[in-house]
């Protein structure tokens, strides 16, 4: 009799599962017909995803073999092969199934120690990463610790924990977030904790050098600020130094660098014993503290120098005289008091020192001036003086000329006005005369005195035409001469003509005199010259006569009129170079 053939089938529960979760494999072994009966023996289960392989053996009972494992510790798709080994009556066989294993979830918790701590004290943060049931196993990979107000640190998991240590935390409350990045078998997760860091105490010590010094000599103050254990680190911020002898108080501020700060001053400007107090103001991480020392200061001499600007200058230009009063080495500091500036050919002025300098400003006449600056001294500095010279040149000027009215008419008065002004930076009141030269008929040379920066002349003698006027300023001791030009247009003046006849009425055949009066119309003036044309007509008889104007502007003609009737008389003035034409009419009755 031969062995009967078999078939083997395999199932997995649960499917899918998570990394580390307990999974049960069941193999069912059955004879192939016409064979019959119940196989015995063992089944070998092999589960693999290429990275993890688990081999298990189970005994066939009532046709089935069942095994369980939590060894599927990497995520992936596993091929599960169940191999029945056979027995005396049945041949072996095998069957397969698949098992899907997913990443297991995790939780991350974080703790810190010591908590609270002080600035500079080392603090250790520990993260614990654990699988969430039904997942199991030991997660691997890294944890990143992000500390608010502090560094970001990374550590590798070992046995499910990772730790970092830092002493770089500032004072305050810090939140630490530990983030597990996950690995092929476990998902990432994060957890948080808080850490309280308080300010560390400090001590401040202060020294001065050189000691003793003299008034104004540069003295250095050095403060050293150190943390008090268990605090650590380097304090930052500022130290305020207050030095006083009861009369003079100097306040200086310096910024700490490497825990120390040095400031210097030449402001100890009164002799005496100074108490120097260094006050550290603290910072966000360290509390303030105070230290003291003493400094002895004696008295110093001075020198005074004086400069002027601009030099040279021009008349009227503002010149600033500046005196600098300096202590004689090794003295230094800032003298106080007043400086008197005595300027030859100019004023005597006084100014108060500020920051070691005193300035006055004034305009000067042309010439060479000597200035002596005398410092009167104060309780801590001796008096001294210095001199300088200042050259003042004539200032340039500009001359502009205008006429009014422009245009004008013949005989009308025209005023020419010259304005003389200093050229910047020159300034002041211009004096002297301006000569006006007017071209053309009726022109000539006219001179006027400058008053308040202007000079004016008036003439009514200009002929008709365009005239050029040149105004020349002569200059004076402080100002140079200058010239300006303008043009003036003179037009013909208008006229009015009046005609009369007499006797009127006249008798036939009698002689009648006709008289025309020609005059300039305002604003024109003068006596017109030339001729007047007389036309006498009654519509039938016409008589044309011409008369010449005399020195009074009158033209007269006469003629006998024979035909009785009413005559129209027209007088037409022809005009001349300076006057325009004009016309008038009258009537004459002949009986």
C-alpha positions as CSV (number, residue, x, y, z in Angstrom):
1,X,0.0,0.0,0.0
2,X,1.3,3.5,-0.9
3,X,1.3,6.8,1.1
4,X,-1.7,9.1,0.4
5,X,-1.0,12.6,-1.0
6,X,-1.9,15.7,1.1
7,X,-2.6,19.4,0.7
8,X,-1.5,22.1,3.1
9,X,-3.3,25.4,3.5
10,X,-2.2,28.3,5.8
11,X,-4.0,31.3,7.3
12,X,-2.8,34.2,9.5
13,X,-4.7,36.2,12.2
14,X,-4.9,39.1,12.6
15,X,-4.0,40.3,9.1
16,X,-3.0,43.1,8.7
17,X,-1.0,43.4,12.0
18,X,1.4,45.9,13.5
19,X,5.1,45.5,14.2
20,X,5.6,43.4,17.3
21,X,1.9,42.4,17.5
22,X,1.2,38.7,18.3
23,X,0.1,36.9,15.1
24,X,-1.2,33.3,14.9
25,X,-0.4,31.0,11.9
26,X,-2.8,28.0,11.3
27,X,-1.9,25.2,8.8
28,X,-4.6,22.7,7.8
29,X,-3.3,19.4,6.3
30,X,-5.8,17.1,4.4
31,X,-5.5,13.9,2.4
32,X,-6.0,14.0,-1.3
33,X,-8.8,11.6,-2.5
34,X,-9.0,8.7,-2.9
35,X,-6.8,8.9,0.2
36,X,-8.4,9.3,3.6
37,X,-7.6,9.5,7.2
38,X,-6.0,12.1,9.5
39,X,-2.4,13.1,8.9
40,X,0.0,13.4,11.8
41,X,3.5,14.9,12.3
42,X,4.7,18.5,12.2
43,X,4.4,21.7,10.1
44,X,7.3,24.2,9.8
45,X,6.2,27.8,9.3
46,X,8.7,30.3,7.7
47,X,7.6,34.0,7.6
48,X,9.8,36.5,5.8
49,X,9.7,40.0,4.3
50,X,13.3,39.9,3.1
51,X,14.5,41.8,6.2
52,X,13.0,39.7,9.0
53,X,12.6,35.9,8.9
54,X,10.8,33.9,11.6
55,X,10.8,30.1,11.6
56,X,8.3,28.2,13.8
57,X,7.3,24.5,14.1
58,X,3.9,23.2,15.2
59,X,2.5,19.7,15.7
60,X,-0.4,18.5,13.6
61,X,-3.4,17.7,15.8
62,X,-6.7,16.7,14.3
63,X,-5.4,17.8,10.9
64,X,-4.2,21.3,12.0
65,X,-1.0,22.9,13.4
66,X,-1.2,26.3,15.2
67,X,1.7,28.6,16.2
68,X,1.9,32.2,17.3
69,X,4.8,34.9,17.2
70,X,5.4,38.6,18.0
71,X,8.7,38.4,16.0
72,X,7.4,40.2,12.9
73,X,9.5,43.2,13.9
74,X,9.9,45.0,10.6
75,X,7.0,46.4,8.6
76,X,6.3,45.0,5.2
77,X,4.6,42.2,3.3
78,X,5.6,38.8,4.7
79,X,5.3,35.5,2.7
80,X,4.2,32.7,5.2
81,X,5.1,29.2,4.0
82,X,3.7,26.2,5.9
83,X,5.5,22.9,5.1
84,X,4.0,19.6,6.3
85,X,6.8,17.0,6.7
86,X,4.6,13.9,6.1
87,X,4.3,10.7,8.1
88,X,4.2,6.9,7.5
89,X,0.8,7.2,5.8
90,X,0.8,10.6,4.2
91,X,3.2,12.5,1.9
92,X,4.4,16.0,2.8
93,X,3.0,19.1,1.2
94,X,3.2,22.9,1.6
95,X,1.0,26.0,1.3
96,X,1.5,29.8,1.5
97,X,-0.2,32.9,2.6
98,X,0.8,36.6,3.0
99,X,0.8,38.7,6.1
100,X,0.9,42.5,6.0
101,X,2.7,44.2,8.9
102,X,2.4,48.0,9.4
103,X,4.4,50.5,11.4
104,X,3.5,50.5,15.1
105,X,2.5,53.8,16.6
106,X,4.7,55.3,19.3
107,X,4.5,57.8,22.2
108,X,7.3,60.1,23.3
109,X,7.6,61.6,26.7
110,X,10.3,64.0,27.9
111,X,11.6,65.0,31.3
112,X,14.3,67.5,32.5
113,X,16.7,67.5,35.5
114,X,17.3,69.6,37.6
115,X,14.1,71.6,37.3
116,X,14.2,74.5,38.2
117,X,17.8,75.4,37.4
118,X,19.8,78.7,37.3
119,X,21.4,80.3,34.3
120,X,24.6,78.4,33.3
121,X,23.7,75.2,35.2
122,X,23.7,72.0,33.1
123,X,20.2,70.6,32.4
124,X,19.6,67.1,31.0
125,X,16.6,66.4,28.9
126,X,15.6,62.7,28.5
127,X,13.1,61.4,25.9
128,X,11.4,57.9,26.3
129,X,9.9,56.4,23.1
130,X,7.5,53.5,23.5
131,X,5.3,51.5,21.1
132,X,1.5,51.8,21.4
133,X,-0.2,48.5,22.0
134,X,-0.8,46.1,20.3
135,X,2.6,47.2,18.8
136,X,5.7,46.0,20.6
137,X,9.4,46.2,20.3
138,X,12.2,48.8,20.7
139,X,12.1,51.8,18.4
140,X,15.4,53.0,16.9
141,X,16.5,56.2,15.2
142,X,16.9,59.8,16.6
143,X,15.1,62.3,18.7
144,X,15.3,66.0,18.1
145,X,14.9,68.3,21.1
146,X,13.7,71.8,20.2
147,X,14.1,74.1,23.2
148,X,12.3,77.5,23.0
149,X,14.9,80.2,23.7
150,X,17.6,77.6,23.6
151,X,19.4,75.2,21.2
152,X,18.0,72.5,19.0
153,X,19.8,69.2,19.9
154,X,19.6,65.6,18.5
155,X,20.4,62.3,20.2
156,X,20.2,58.6,19.1
157,X,17.8,56.2,20.8
158,X,19.4,53.5,22.9
159,X,17.0,51.0,24.6
160,X,14.1,53.3,23.8
161,X,15.6,56.5,25.4
162,X,17.7,59.4,24.2
163,X,19.3,62.2,26.3
164,X,20.9,65.6,25.7
165,X,22.5,68.1,28.1
166,X,22.9,71.8,27.7
167,X,23.9,74.8,29.9
168,X,23.0,77.3,27.3
169,X,19.5,78.2,28.6
170,X,18.6,81.8,29.4
171,X,16.4,82.8,32.4
172,X,12.7,82.1,31.9
173,X,10.3,79.3,31.1
174,X,11.4,77.1,28.3
175,X,9.3,74.5,26.4
176,X,11.1,71.5,25.2
177,X,9.6,69.5,22.4
178,X,11.1,66.0,21.8
179,X,10.3,64.7,18.3
180,X,11.0,61.1,17.4
181,X,11.5,60.9,13.7
182,X,10.3,57.3,13.4
183,X,12.0,54.3,11.6
184,X,10.9,51.7,9.1
185,X,8.9,49.9,11.8
186,X,7.7,52.7,14.1
187,X,5.9,55.9,13.3
188,X,7.2,59.3,14.7
189,X,5.7,61.0,17.7
190,X,6.5,63.9,20.0
191,X,6.2,65.0,23.6
192,X,6.7,68.2,25.6
193,X,8.0,69.4,29.0
194,X,8.8,72.8,30.5
195,X,12.0,73.9,32.2
196,X,12.2,76.9,34.6
197,X,15.5,78.8,34.6
198,X,16.1,81.6,37.1
199,X,18.7,84.5,37.1
200,X,22.1,83.8,38.6
201,X,23.5,86.1,41.3
202,X,26.7,88.2,40.6
203,X,29.5,90.1,42.3
204,X,31.0,93.4,41.0
205,X,34.5,94.7,41.8
206,X,36.0,98.0,40.6
207,X,39.5,99.5,40.2
208,X,40.9,102.9,39.0
209,X,44.1,103.9,37.3
210,X,46.2,106.0,37.6
211,X,45.5,106.9,41.2
212,X,46.2,109.7,42.1
213,X,45.6,111.8,38.9
214,X,45.3,115.6,38.1
215,X,42.2,117.5,37.0
216,X,41.1,116.4,33.6
217,X,43.7,113.6,33.3
218,X,42.3,110.5,31.7
219,X,41.4,107.9,34.4
220,X,40.3,104.4,33.6
221,X,37.7,102.6,35.7
222,X,37.5,98.8,35.3
223,X,34.6,96.7,36.6
224,X,34.7,92.9,36.8
225,X,31.3,91.1,37.0
226,X,31.3,87.3,37.9
227,X,28.4,84.9,38.5
228,X,27.9,83.3,41.9
229,X,27.9,79.5,42.0
230,X,25.9,77.4,41.0
231,X,25.3,80.0,38.3
232,X,27.7,80.0,35.4
233,X,28.3,81.9,32.2
234,X,29.4,85.4,31.2
235,X,27.2,88.3,32.3
236,X,26.3,90.8,29.7
237,X,24.7,94.3,29.8
238,X,26.1,97.5,31.1
239,X,27.9,98.9,34.1
240,X,27.2,102.5,35.3
241,X,30.2,104.2,36.9
242,X,29.4,107.1,39.2
243,X,32.4,109.2,40.3
244,X,31.8,112.2,42.7
245,X,33.7,114.4,45.1
246,X,30.6,116.3,46.1
247,X,31.1,119.1,43.5
248,X,31.7,117.2,40.3
249,X,29.8,114.1,39.4
250,X,30.7,112.0,36.3
251,X,28.4,109.3,35.1
252,X,29.8,106.8,32.6
253,X,28.3,103.7,31.1
254,X,30.2,100.8,29.6
255,X,29.2,97.5,28.0
256,X,30.5,94.2,29.4
257,X,32.7,92.1,27.2
258,X,33.9,88.8,28.6
259,X,32.6,89.8,32.0
260,X,34.7,93.0,32.3
261,X,34.3,96.6,31.1
262,X,36.7,99.6,31.1
263,X,35.7,103.2,30.6
264,X,37.8,106.3,30.6
265,X,37.1,109.9,31.5
266,X,38.8,113.2,31.7
267,X,35.8,114.7,33.4
268,X,37.1,114.7,37.0
269,X,37.4,118.5,36.7
270,X,37.5,119.5,40.4
271,X,40.3,118.6,42.8
272,X,39.3,116.2,45.6
273,X,38.7,112.7,46.7
274,X,36.2,110.9,44.5
275,X,34.1,107.8,45.4
276,X,33.7,105.6,42.4
277,X,30.7,103.3,42.4
278,X,30.3,100.7,39.7
279,X,26.7,99.4,39.4
280,X,26.0,96.4,37.2
281,X,22.4,96.7,36.0
282,X,21.9,93.0,35.4
283,X,20.5,91.4,32.3
284,X,17.9,88.8,31.5
285,X,20.1,86.0,33.0
286,X,22.0,87.7,35.8
287,X,21.0,89.9,38.7
288,X,22.7,93.3,39.3
289,X,25.4,94.0,41.9
290,X,27.6,96.9,43.1
291,X,31.3,97.6,43.9
292,X,33.2,100.8,45.0
293,X,36.7,102.3,44.9
294,X,38.3,105.8,45.6
295,X,40.2,108.2,43.3
296,X,42.3,111.3,44.3
297,X,42.4,114.2,41.8
298,X,44.7,117.4,41.9
299,X,44.5,120.8,39.7
300,X,45.7,121.6,36.0
301,X,46.8,124.5,33.7
302,X,45.3,125.5,30.3
303,X,46.2,126.9,26.9
304,X,43.9,129.0,24.7
305,X,44.0,129.1,20.9
306,X,41.7,131.1,18.6
307,X,40.8,130.6,14.9
308,X,38.4,132.4,12.6
309,X,36.4,131.2,9.6
310,X,36.1,132.0,6.8
311,X,39.5,133.7,6.5
312,X,39.8,135.8,4.4
313,X,36.3,137.1,4.4
314,X,34.6,139.9,2.6
315,X,33.0,143.0,4.1
316,X,29.8,142.3,6.0
317,X,30.3,138.5,5.8
318,X,29.6,136.8,9.1
319,X,32.9,135.6,10.6
320,X,33.0,133.1,13.5
321,X,35.8,133.4,16.0
322,X,36.3,130.1,18.0
323,X,38.5,129.8,21.1
324,X,39.5,126.4,22.3
325,X,40.6,126.1,25.9
326,X,42.6,122.9,26.6
327,X,44.2,121.6,29.7
328,X,48.0,121.1,29.7
329,X,49.0,117.5,29.8
330,X,48.7,115.4,31.8
331,X,45.7,117.4,32.8
332,X,42.5,117.1,30.7
333,X,38.9,117.6,30.9
334,X,36.5,120.4,30.1
335,X,37.3,123.9,31.4
336,X,34.3,126.1,32.2
337,X,33.8,129.9,32.4
338,X,33.9,132.7,29.8
339,X,36.2,133.9,26.9
340,X,36.5,137.6,26.0
341,X,37.2,138.3,22.3
342,X,38.8,141.7,21.7
343,X,38.8,142.5,17.9
344,X,40.8,145.5,16.6
345,X,38.7,147.7,14.5
346,X,35.7,145.7,15.6
347,X,33.6,144.9,18.7
348,X,34.5,143.2,22.0
349,X,32.4,140.1,22.5
350,X,32.0,137.5,25.3
351,X,31.0,133.9,25.0
352,X,30.6,131.0,27.5
353,X,32.7,127.8,27.1
354,X,30.8,124.7,26.1
355,X,32.7,121.5,25.7
356,X,36.0,123.4,25.9
357,X,35.1,125.9,23.1
358,X,33.5,129.3,22.8
359,X,32.4,131.1,19.7
360,X,31.2,134.5,18.6
361,X,30.1,135.7,15.2
362,X,30.3,139.2,13.7
363,X,30.7,141.1,10.4
364,X,33.7,143.3,9.9
365,X,34.7,146.2,7.6
366,X,37.4,145.7,5.0
367,X,41.0,145.6,6.4
368,X,43.2,143.5,8.7
369,X,42.0,142.8,12.2
370,X,43.7,141.2,15.3
371,X,41.5,139.2,17.7
372,X,42.7,138.3,21.2
373,X,40.8,135.6,23.1
374,X,41.3,135.7,26.9
375,X,40.0,132.8,29.0
376,X,39.4,134.0,32.6
377,X,39.9,130.6,34.3
378,X,37.8,128.8,36.9
379,X,38.2,127.0,40.2
380,X,40.1,124.1,38.5
381,X,41.9,125.7,35.5
382,X,44.2,128.7,35.2
383,X,43.6,131.6,32.8
384,X,45.3,131.8,29.4
385,X,45.0,133.7,26.1
386,X,45.6,133.4,22.4
387,X,45.6,135.6,19.2
388,X,44.7,135.4,15.6
389,X,44.4,137.7,12.6
390,X,41.5,138.2,10.2
391,X,41.7,139.6,6.7
392,X,38.5,141.3,5.3
393,X,38.4,142.2,1.6
394,X,35.9,144.4,-0.2
395,X,32.7,142.6,-1.1
396,X,31.5,142.4,-4.7
397,X,28.3,144.1,-5.7
398,X,25.7,143.8,-8.4
399,X,24.0,146.9,-9.9
400,X,20.6,146.6,-11.6
401,X,18.8,149.5,-13.3
402,X,15.1,149.9,-14.1
403,X,13.1,152.8,-15.6
404,X,9.5,153.9,-15.1
405,X,7.4,154.4,-17.0
406,X,8.7,152.2,-19.9
407,X,7.7,152.9,-22.6
408,X,7.2,156.6,-22.2
409,X,6.2,159.4,-24.6
410,X,8.1,162.5,-25.6
411,X,8.3,165.0,-22.8
412,X,7.1,162.6,-20.2
413,X,9.3,162.5,-17.0
414,X,11.1,159.1,-16.7
415,X,12.8,157.9,-13.5
416,X,15.8,155.7,-13.7
417,X,16.5,153.7,-10.4
418,X,19.7,151.7,-9.8
419,X,19.7,149.0,-7.1
420,X,23.1,148.2,-5.7
421,X,23.4,145.0,-3.6
422,X,26.3,143.1,-2.0
423,X,27.1,139.7,-3.5
424,X,26.7,136.9,-1.0
425,X,28.4,136.2,1.3
426,X,29.1,139.9,1.5
427,X,26.6,142.0,3.4
428,X,26.0,145.5,4.8
429,X,24.9,148.9,3.6
430,X,26.4,150.1,0.3
431,X,27.4,153.8,0.1
432,X,28.7,156.1,-2.6
433,X,27.3,157.3,-5.9
434,X,25.9,155.9,-9.2
435,X,26.4,157.6,-12.5
436,X,23.7,157.1,-15.1
437,X,24.8,157.5,-18.8
438,X,21.8,157.6,-21.2
439,X,22.4,157.3,-24.9
440,X,20.5,159.2,-27.7
441,X,19.0,162.6,-28.1
442,X,18.1,164.3,-24.8
443,X,20.3,161.9,-22.8
444,X,23.6,162.5,-21.0
445,X,25.2,161.7,-17.7
446,X,23.5,162.0,-14.4
447,X,24.8,161.2,-10.9
448,X,22.9,160.3,-7.7
449,X,23.8,159.2,-4.2
450,X,23.1,155.7,-3.0
451,X,20.6,155.7,-0.1
452,X,19.4,152.5,1.4
453,X,20.9,150.5,-1.6
454,X,19.2,152.6,-4.3
455,X,19.9,155.7,-6.3
456,X,17.5,157.5,-8.7
457,X,17.5,160.2,-11.4
458,X,14.6,161.7,-13.4
459,X,14.6,163.4,-16.8
460,X,12.0,164.5,-19.4
461,X,14.4,165.4,-22.1
462,X,14.6,162.2,-24.0
463,X,13.9,162.2,-27.8
464,X,11.7,159.6,-29.4
465,X,13.5,156.3,-29.9
466,X,15.3,153.5,-27.9
467,X,17.8,154.7,-25.3
468,X,20.4,152.6,-23.4
469,X,21.0,153.5,-19.8
470,X,24.2,152.4,-18.1
471,X,24.3,152.7,-14.3
472,X,27.8,152.6,-12.8
473,X,28.3,152.2,-9.0
474,X,31.6,153.8,-8.0
475,X,32.3,151.5,-5.0
476,X,33.4,152.5,-1.5
477,X,35.8,151.4,1.2
478,X,33.9,148.1,1.8
479,X,32.4,147.4,-1.6
480,X,33.7,147.1,-5.2
481,X,32.0,148.9,-8.1
482,X,29.6,147.3,-10.5
483,X,27.6,148.2,-13.6
484,X,24.1,147.4,-14.9
485,X,22.2,148.4,-18.0
486,X,18.6,148.8,-19.2
487,X,16.8,150.2,-22.2
488,X,14.1,152.9,-22.4
489,X,11.6,153.3,-25.3
490,X,10.3,156.8,-25.9
491,X,7.3,157.0,-28.3
492,X,5.7,160.1,-30.1
493,X,3.4,162.1,-27.9
494,X,-0.2,162.5,-28.9
495,X,-1.5,165.9,-29.9
496,X,-4.7,167.9,-30.0
497,X,-5.5,170.4,-32.7
498,X,-8.1,173.2,-32.2
499,X,-9.1,175.4,-35.2
500,X,-11.0,178.7,-35.2
501,X,-11.9,181.4,-37.8
502,X,-12.7,185.1,-37.4
503,X,-14.5,187.1,-38.0
504,X,-17.4,184.6,-37.9
505,X,-19.8,185.3,-39.5
506,X,-17.9,187.2,-42.3
507,X,-19.1,189.2,-45.3
508,X,-18.8,188.2,-48.9
509,X,-15.4,189.2,-50.3
510,X,-14.0,189.9,-46.8
511,X,-10.7,188.4,-45.6
512,X,-11.1,185.6,-43.0
513,X,-8.3,184.4,-40.7
514,X,-8.0,180.7,-39.8
515,X,-5.9,179.8,-36.7
516,X,-4.9,176.2,-35.5
517,X,-3.6,175.6,-32.0
518,X,-1.6,172.3,-31.7
519,X,-0.7,171.1,-28.2
520,X,0.8,167.9,-26.6
521,X,-1.6,165.6,-24.8
522,X,-0.5,164.6,-21.2
523,X,1.6,162.8,-20.2
524,X,3.4,164.1,-23.3
525,X,4.9,167.6,-23.1
526,X,6.7,170.2,-25.4
527,X,5.8,172.3,-28.4
528,X,4.9,170.5,-31.6
529,X,6.6,171.7,-34.8
530,X,5.7,171.3,-38.5
531,X,2.7,172.4,-40.6
532,X,-1.0,172.5,-40.5
533,X,-3.1,172.0,-43.7
534,X,-6.4,174.0,-43.8
535,X,-9.3,172.9,-46.1
536,X,-12.2,175.4,-46.4
537,X,-15.2,174.3,-48.5
538,X,-18.9,175.0,-48.9
539,X,-19.3,172.1,-51.3
540,X,-18.8,174.2,-54.4
541,X,-15.8,176.3,-53.6
542,X,-12.8,174.7,-51.9
543,X,-9.7,176.6,-50.6
544,X,-6.6,174.7,-49.4
545,X,-4.0,176.6,-47.3
546,X,-0.9,175.5,-45.3
547,X,0.5,177.2,-42.2
548,X,3.7,176.6,-40.2
549,X,3.5,176.2,-36.5
550,X,5.4,178.9,-34.5
551,X,7.2,178.6,-31.3
552,X,3.9,178.6,-29.4
553,X,2.4,175.8,-31.5
554,X,0.1,178.1,-33.5
555,X,-0.4,178.2,-37.3
556,X,-2.4,181.0,-38.9
557,X,-3.6,181.6,-42.5
558,X,-6.1,183.9,-44.1
559,X,-8.1,184.2,-47.3
560,X,-11.1,186.1,-48.8
561,X,-14.3,184.1,-49.2
562,X,-16.6,185.5,-51.9
563,X,-19.5,183.1,-52.1
564,X,-22.0,183.4,-49.3
565,X,-22.9,180.2,-47.4
566,X,-21.8,177.8,-44.7
567,X,-18.2,176.6,-45.0
568,X,-16.6,173.6,-43.2
569,X,-13.1,174.3,-42.0
570,X,-10.7,171.3,-41.4
571,X,-7.2,171.7,-39.9
572,X,-4.9,168.7,-40.1
573,X,-1.6,168.8,-38.2
574,X,0.9,166.6,-40.0
575,X,3.0,165.6,-37.0
576,X,6.8,165.7,-36.5
577,X,9.5,163.4,-35.2
578,X,8.2,163.7,-31.6
579,X,4.5,164.3,-32.0
580,X,1.7,162.4,-33.8
581,X,-0.8,164.0,-36.2
582,X,-4.2,165.3,-35.1
583,X,-7.3,167.0,-36.7
584,X,-10.0,169.5,-35.8
585,X,-13.0,171.1,-37.7
586,X,-14.9,174.3,-37.4
587,X,-17.6,176.2,-39.5
588,X,-17.5,179.7,-41.1
589,X,-20.6,181.5,-42.2
590,X,-20.3,184.0,-45.1
591,X,-23.2,186.4,-45.7
